[in-house]
Amino acid sequence: MATPRRASATNLDVHRYAFKVALKATKTEIKQAVEQQFNRKVAAVNTMTYKPKEKGAGTRRGYASSWKKAVVTLERGQTIEDFFGTV
């Protein structure tokens, strides 16, 4: 499903969590997966797609893979215990 990503806490009252998800995952699929896996109600899902970056040393060049990040906001008063990807 998703791999949690580390993020900084900007507002402790809002419960947001960051996940690394599949490139083809939709917001609806992400919402359903989080609600099913963690048994919590999701208020909103925001996604960002990161393009591949050029990497390499010397004459050897290549690209890092592109990836997608999802920031999931839970309904008020709900948290995911022992989760390190809090935004």
N, CA, C and O atoms as a GROMACS GRO file, in nm:
protein
  348
    1MET      N    1   0.083  -0.118   0.000
    1MET     CA    2   0.000   0.000   0.000
    1MET      C    3   0.087   0.124   0.000
    1MET      O    4   0.111   0.183  -0.106
    2ALA      N    5   0.135   0.165   0.116
    2ALA     CA    6   0.207   0.291   0.123
    2ALA      C    7   0.323   0.278   0.220
    2ALA      O    8   0.320   0.200   0.314
    3THR      N    9   0.424   0.357   0.194
    3THR     CA   10   0.538   0.363   0.283
    3THR      C   11   0.536   0.500   0.350
    3THR      O   12   0.533   0.601   0.280
    4PRO      N   13   0.539   0.506   0.484
    4PRO     CA   14   0.537   0.636   0.550
    4PRO      C   15   0.665   0.714   0.524
    4PRO      O   16   0.773   0.656   0.516
    5ARG      N   17   0.652   0.844   0.509
    5ARG     CA   18   0.766   0.932   0.487
    5ARG      C   19   0.777   1.029   0.603
    5ARG      O   20   0.675   1.068   0.660
    6ARG      N   21   0.897   1.068   0.640
    6ARG     CA   22   0.918   1.161   0.750
    6ARG      C   23   0.885   1.304   0.704
    6ARG      O   24   0.920   1.343   0.593
    7ALA      N   25   0.818   1.380   0.790
    7ALA     CA   26   0.785   1.518   0.760
    7ALA      C   27   0.783   1.597   0.890
    7ALA      O   28   0.778   1.537   0.997
    8SER      N   29   0.787   1.728   0.883
    8SER     CA   30   0.790   1.810   1.003
    8SER      C   31   0.649   1.848   1.046
    8SER      O   32   0.559   1.860   0.964
    9ALA      N   33   0.632   1.866   1.177
    9ALA     CA   34   0.502   1.904   1.232
    9ALA      C   35   0.490   2.056   1.232
    9ALA      O   36   0.571   2.124   1.295
   10THR      N   37   0.390   2.110   1.162
   10THR     CA   38   0.370   2.254   1.158
   10THR      C   39   0.251   2.297   1.243
   10THR      O   40   0.251   2.407   1.297
   11ASN      N   41   0.152   2.212   1.254
   11ASN     CA   42   0.033   2.243   1.332
   11ASN      C   43  -0.009   2.115   1.404
   11ASN      O   44  -0.056   2.021   1.341
   12LEU      N   45   0.008   2.113   1.536
   12LEU     CA   46  -0.017   1.991   1.611
   12LEU      C   47  -0.166   1.959   1.625
   12LEU      O   48  -0.200   1.846   1.658
   13ASP      N   49  -0.254   2.056   1.601
   13ASP     CA   50  -0.398   2.033   1.612
   13ASP      C   51  -0.451   1.956   1.492
   13ASP      O   52  -0.551   1.884   1.504
   14VAL      N   53  -0.388   1.969   1.376
   14VAL     CA   54  -0.430   1.901   1.254
   14VAL      C   55  -0.351   1.771   1.243
   14VAL      O   56  -0.228   1.771   1.253
   15HIS      N   57  -0.420   1.661   1.222
   15HIS     CA   58  -0.354   1.530   1.215
   15HIS      C   59  -0.336   1.491   1.070
   15HIS      O   60  -0.427   1.439   1.005
   16ARG      N   61  -0.215   1.516   1.020
   16ARG     CA   62  -0.182   1.485   0.882
   16ARG      C   63  -0.065   1.387   0.880
   16ARG      O   64   0.026   1.396   0.963
   17TYR      N   65  -0.069   1.295   0.786
   17TYR     CA   66   0.033   1.191   0.774
   17TYR      C   67   0.076   1.180   0.629
   17TYR      O   68  -0.006   1.188   0.538
   18ALA      N   69   0.206   1.162   0.608
   18ALA     CA   70   0.262   1.154   0.474
   18ALA      C   71   0.294   1.009   0.439
   18ALA      O   72   0.346   0.935   0.522
   19PHE      N   73   0.263   0.969   0.315
   19PHE     CA   74   0.288   0.834   0.266
   19PHE      C   75   0.353   0.841   0.128
   19PHE      O   76   0.323   0.932   0.050
   20LYS      N   77   0.440   0.747   0.099
   20LYS     CA   78   0.489   0.728  -0.037
   20LYS      C   79   0.400   0.622  -0.097
   20LYS      O   80   0.392   0.511  -0.045
   21VAL      N   81   0.332   0.655  -0.208
   21VAL     CA   82   0.233   0.565  -0.267
   21VAL      C   83   0.269   0.533  -0.412
   21VAL      O   84   0.360   0.593  -0.469
   22ALA      N   85   0.198   0.439  -0.469
   22ALA     CA   86   0.219   0.401  -0.609
   22ALA      C   87   0.185   0.518  -0.701
   22ALA      O   88   0.095   0.597  -0.671
   23LEU      N   89   0.256   0.530  -0.812
   23LEU     CA   90   0.234   0.641  -0.905
   23LEU      C   91   0.093   0.643  -0.962
   23LEU      O   92   0.039   0.751  -0.988
   24LYS      N   93   0.032   0.528  -0.980
   24LYS     CA   94  -0.102   0.521  -1.039
   24LYS      C   95  -0.215   0.525  -0.935
   24LYS      O   96  -0.332   0.516  -0.972
   25ALA      N   97  -0.181   0.539  -0.806
   25ALA     CA   98  -0.283   0.542  -0.701
   25ALA      C   99  -0.363   0.672  -0.709
   25ALA      O  100  -0.306   0.780  -0.726
   26THR      N  101  -0.495   0.660  -0.697
   26THR     CA  102  -0.582   0.778  -0.698
   26THR      C  103  -0.611   0.820  -0.555
   26THR      O  104  -0.587   0.745  -0.460
   27LYS      N  105  -0.664   0.941  -0.540
   27LYS     CA  106  -0.698   0.990  -0.406
   27LYS      C  107  -0.802   0.901  -0.339
   27LYS      O  108  -0.794   0.876  -0.219
   28THR      N  109  -0.898   0.854  -0.416
   28THR     CA  110  -1.002   0.766  -0.362
   28THR      C  111  -0.942   0.634  -0.313
   28THR      O  112  -0.977   0.586  -0.205
   29GLU      N  113  -0.852   0.576  -0.392
   29GLU     CA  114  -0.787   0.451  -0.352
   29GLU      C  115  -0.703   0.470  -0.227
   29GLU      O  116  -0.702   0.384  -0.139
   30ILE      N  117  -0.632   0.582  -0.218
   30ILE     CA  118  -0.549   0.610  -0.101
   30ILE      C  119  -0.637   0.625   0.022
   30ILE      O  120  -0.605   0.572   0.128
   31LYS      N  121  -0.748   0.698   0.009
   31LYS     CA  122  -0.840   0.718   0.121
   31LYS      C  123  -0.895   0.585   0.170
   31LYS      O  124  -0.897   0.559   0.291
   32GLN      N  125  -0.941   0.500   0.079
   32GLN     CA  126  -0.996   0.370   0.116
   32GLN      C  127  -0.891   0.282   0.183
   32GLN      O  128  -0.922   0.213   0.280
   33ALA      N  129  -0.769   0.285   0.132
   33ALA     CA  130  -0.662   0.202   0.188
   33ALA      C  131  -0.627   0.245   0.330
   33ALA      O  132  -0.608   0.160   0.418
   34VAL      N  133  -0.617   0.376   0.355
   34VAL     CA  134  -0.584   0.426   0.488
   34VAL      C  135  -0.698   0.394   0.586
   34VAL      O  136  -0.673   0.350   0.698
   35GLU      N  137  -0.822   0.417   0.543
   35GLU     CA  138  -0.936   0.388   0.631
   35GLU      C  139  -0.944   0.239   0.665
   35GLU      O  140  -0.979   0.203   0.778
   36GLN      N  141  -0.911   0.153   0.570
   36GLN     CA  142  -0.917   0.010   0.593
   36GLN      C  143  -0.799  -0.038   0.678
   36GLN      O  144  -0.818  -0.118   0.770
   37GLN      N  145  -0.679   0.008   0.649
   37GLN     CA  146  -0.560  -0.040   0.717
   37GLN      C  147  -0.549   0.011   0.861
   37GLN      O  148  -0.512  -0.064   0.951
   38PHE      N  149  -0.582   0.140   0.884
   38PHE     CA  150  -0.566   0.199   1.016
   38PHE      C  151  -0.697   0.216   1.092
   38PHE      O  152  -0.696   0.256   1.208
   39ASN      N  153  -0.811   0.185   1.028
   39ASN     CA  154  -0.943   0.196   1.089
   39ASN      C  155  -0.969   0.338   1.141
   39ASN      O  156  -1.014   0.355   1.255
   40ARG      N  157  -0.940   0.438   1.059
   40ARG     CA  158  -0.961   0.578   1.092
   40ARG      C  159  -1.037   0.645   0.977
   40ARG      O  160  -1.031   0.599   0.863
   41LYS      N  161  -1.108   0.754   1.007
   41LYS     CA  162  -1.181   0.829   0.905
   41LYS      C  163  -1.090   0.936   0.846
   41LYS      O  164  -1.027   1.013   0.919
   42VAL      N  165  -1.083   0.940   0.713
   42VAL     CA  166  -0.999   1.035   0.642
   42VAL      C  167  -1.083   1.155   0.600
   42VAL      O  168  -1.189   1.140   0.539
   43ALA      N  169  -1.034   1.276   0.632
   43ALA     CA  170  -1.104   1.398   0.594
   43ALA      C  171  -1.062   1.446   0.456
   43ALA      O  172  -1.145   1.494   0.379
   44ALA      N  173  -0.932   1.435   0.423
   44ALA     CA  174  -0.883   1.484   0.294
   44ALA      C  175  -0.755   1.411   0.254
   44ALA      O  176  -0.681   1.362   0.339
   45VAL      N  177  -0.731   1.406   0.123
   45VAL     CA  178  -0.608   1.348   0.068
   45VAL      C  179  -0.551   1.447  -0.033
   45VAL      O  180  -0.621   1.490  -0.125
   46ASN      N  181  -0.424   1.482  -0.017
   46ASN     CA  182  -0.354   1.567  -0.112
   46ASN      C  183  -0.238   1.486  -0.168
   46ASN      O  184  -0.169   1.417  -0.093
   47THR      N  185  -0.215   1.495  -0.299
   47THR     CA  186  -0.106   1.419  -0.361
   47THR      C  187  -0.011   1.510  -0.436
   47THR      O  188  -0.050   1.616  -0.486
   48MET      N  189   0.114   1.468  -0.443
   48MET     CA  190   0.218   1.538  -0.518
   48MET      C  191   0.299   1.433  -0.593
   48MET      O  192   0.336   1.331  -0.536
   49THR      N  193   0.326   1.458  -0.720
   49THR     CA  194   0.408   1.367  -0.800
   49THR      C  195   0.543   1.431  -0.823
   49THR      O  196   0.552   1.543  -0.874
   50TYR      N  197   0.648   1.361  -0.787
   50TYR     CA  198   0.784   1.411  -0.804
   50TYR      C  199   0.844   1.351  -0.930
   50TYR      O  200   0.842   1.229  -0.948
   51LYS      N  201   0.896   1.435  -1.016
   51LYS     CA  202   0.954   1.390  -1.143
   51LYS      C  203   1.092   1.330  -1.118
   51LYS      O  204   1.155   1.358  -1.017
   52PRO      N  205   1.138   1.245  -1.212
   52PRO     CA  206   1.271   1.185  -1.196
   52PRO      C  207   1.381   1.290  -1.203
   52PRO      O  208   1.371   1.388  -1.278
   53LYS      N  209   1.485   1.269  -1.123
   53LYS     CA  210   1.598   1.362  -1.123
   53LYS      C  211   1.718   1.293  -1.188
   53LYS      O  212   1.737   1.172  -1.176
   54GLU      N  213   1.797   1.373  -1.257
   54GLU     CA  214   1.917   1.319  -1.321
   54GLU      C  215   2.023   1.295  -1.213
   54GLU      O  216   2.051   1.382  -1.132
   55LYS      N  217   2.079   1.176  -1.216
   55LYS     CA  218   2.183   1.138  -1.118
   55LYS      C  219   2.302   1.083  -1.196
   55LYS      O  220   2.291   1.046  -1.312
   56GLY      N  221   2.416   1.079  -1.130
   56GLY     CA  222   2.531   1.018  -1.195
   56GLY      C  223   2.661   1.074  -1.144
   56GLY      O  224   2.666   1.178  -1.080
   57ALA      N  225   2.767   1.001  -1.174
   57ALA     CA  226   2.901   1.044  -1.137
   57ALA      C  227   2.991   1.028  -1.259
   57ALA      O  228   2.990   0.923  -1.324
   58GLY      N  229   3.067   1.130  -1.290
   58GLY     CA  230   3.156   1.123  -1.405
   58GLY      C  231   3.079   1.114  -1.535
   58GLY      O  232   2.991   1.196  -1.561
   59THR      N  233   3.112   1.016  -1.615
   59THR     CA  234   3.046   1.001  -1.745
   59THR      C  235   2.922   0.912  -1.738
   59THR      O  236   2.847   0.904  -1.835
   60ARG      N  237   2.900   0.847  -1.626
   60ARG     CA  238   2.783   0.759  -1.612
   60ARG      C  239   2.664   0.842  -1.564
   60ARG      O  240   2.668   0.902  -1.456
   61ARG      N  241   2.560   0.846  -1.644
   61ARG     CA  242   2.441   0.925  -1.612
   61ARG      C  243   2.318   0.836  -1.611
   61ARG      O  244   2.310   0.737  -1.684
   62GLY      N  245   2.223   0.874  -1.528
   62GLY     CA  246   2.097   0.801  -1.520
   62GLY      C  247   1.993   0.889  -1.451
   62GLY      O  248   2.018   1.006  -1.424
   63TYR      N  249   1.879   0.831  -1.422
   63TYR     CA  250   1.772   0.904  -1.358
   63TYR      C  251   1.723   0.829  -1.235
   63TYR      O  252   1.710   0.706  -1.236
   64ALA      N  253   1.694   0.904  -1.129
   64ALA     CA  254   1.628   0.847  -1.013
   64ALA      C  255   1.480   0.830  -1.049
   64ALA      O  256   1.428   0.905  -1.130
   65SER      N  257   1.415   0.734  -0.991
   65SER     CA  258   1.276   0.707  -1.022
   65SER      C  259   1.185   0.821  -0.978
   65SER      O  260   1.212   0.890  -0.880
   66SER      N  261   1.076   0.839  -1.052
   66SER     CA  262   0.974   0.934  -1.009
   66SER      C  263   0.891   0.865  -0.901
   66SER      O  264   0.886   0.743  -0.895
   67TRP      N  265   0.827   0.944  -0.816
   67TRP     CA  266   0.747   0.887  -0.708
   67TRP      C  267   0.634   0.982  -0.670
   67TRP      O  268   0.632   1.098  -0.710
   68LYS      N  269   0.539   0.930  -0.593
   68LYS     CA  270   0.420   1.006  -0.556
   68LYS      C  271   0.407   1.008  -0.404
   68LYS      O  272   0.425   0.907  -0.336
   69LYS      N  273   0.376   1.126  -0.353
   69LYS     CA  274   0.358   1.146  -0.210
   69LYS      C  275   0.213   1.182  -0.183
   69LYS      O  276   0.154   1.262  -0.255
   70ALA      N  277   0.155   1.121  -0.080
   70ALA     CA  278   0.018   1.152  -0.040
   70ALA      C  279   0.018   1.204   0.103
   70ALA      O  280   0.076   1.142   0.191
   71VAL      N  281  -0.048   1.317   0.126
   71VAL     CA  282  -0.065   1.370   0.260
   71VAL      C  283  -0.211   1.350   0.297
   71VAL      O  284  -0.302   1.405   0.235
   72VAL      N  285  -0.233   1.268   0.401
   72VAL     CA  286  -0.367   1.229   0.443
   72VAL      C  287  -0.402   1.304   0.572
   72VAL      O  288  -0.328   1.298   0.670
   73THR      N  289  -0.515   1.374   0.569
   73THR     CA  290  -0.564   1.445   0.687
   73THR      C  291  -0.678   1.364   0.748
   73THR      O  292  -0.776   1.333   0.681
   74LEU      N  293  -0.662   1.331   0.876
   74LEU     CA  294  -0.767   1.256   0.946
   74LEU      C  295  -0.870   1.351   1.003
   74LEU      O  296  -0.842   1.470   1.021
   75GLU      N  297  -0.989   1.298   1.032
   75GLU     CA  298  -1.093   1.380   1.094
   75GLU      C  299  -1.049   1.421   1.234
   75GLU      O  300  -0.964   1.356   1.295
   76ARG      N  301  -1.107   1.527   1.282
   76ARG     CA  302  -1.070   1.585   1.411
   76ARG      C  303  -1.074   1.481   1.524
   76ARG      O  304  -1.169   1.404   1.536
   77GLY      N  305  -0.969   1.480   1.605
   77GLY     CA  306  -0.964   1.392   1.721
   77GLY      C  307  -0.909   1.253   1.693
   77GLY      O  308  -0.898   1.173   1.786
   78GLN      N  309  -0.874   1.222   1.569
   78GLN     CA  310  -0.823   1.089   1.535
   78GLN      C  311  -0.673   1.096   1.507
   78GLN      O  312  -0.625   1.191   1.445
   79THR      N  313  -0.600   0.995   1.552
   79THR     CA  314  -0.458   0.988   1.528
   79THR      C  315  -0.422   0.844   1.490
   79THR      O  316  -0.501   0.752   1.509
   80ILE      N  317  -0.302   0.828   1.438
   80ILE     CA  318  -0.247   0.695   1.412
   80ILE      C  319  -0.132   0.679   1.509
   80ILE      O  320  -0.032   0.751   1.500
   81GLU      N  321  -0.143   0.586   1.601
   81GLU     CA  322  -0.041   0.565   1.705
   81GLU      C  323   0.087   0.509   1.644
   81GLU      O  324   0.082   0.434   1.547
   82ASP      N  325   0.202   0.546   1.703
   82ASP     CA  326   0.333   0.494   1.664
   82ASP      C  327   0.361   0.516   1.515
   82ASP      O  328   0.413   0.427   1.448
   83PHE      N  329   0.326   0.632   1.465
   83PHE     CA  330   0.347   0.663   1.324
   83PHE      C  331   0.448   0.775   1.316
   83PHE      O  332   0.433   0.876   1.383
   84PHE      N  333   0.552   0.759   1.234
   84PHE     CA  334   0.657   0.859   1.229
   84PHE      C  335   0.649   0.950   1.108
   84PHE      O  336   0.741   1.028   1.086
   85GLY      N  337   0.543   0.942   1.028
   85GLY     CA  338   0.531   1.026   0.910
   85GLY      C  339   0.436   1.142   0.928
   85GLY      O  340   0.370   1.183   0.833
   86THR      N  341   0.428   1.198   1.053
   86THR     CA  342   0.337   1.308   1.082
   86THR      C  343   0.384   1.433   1.009
   86THR      O  344   0.503   1.463   1.006
   87VAL      N  345   0.290   1.507   0.950
   87VAL     CA  346   0.323   1.631   0.880
   87VAL      C  347   0.301   1.746   0.976
   87VAL      O  348   0.323   1.862   0.939
   0.00000   0.00000   0.00000
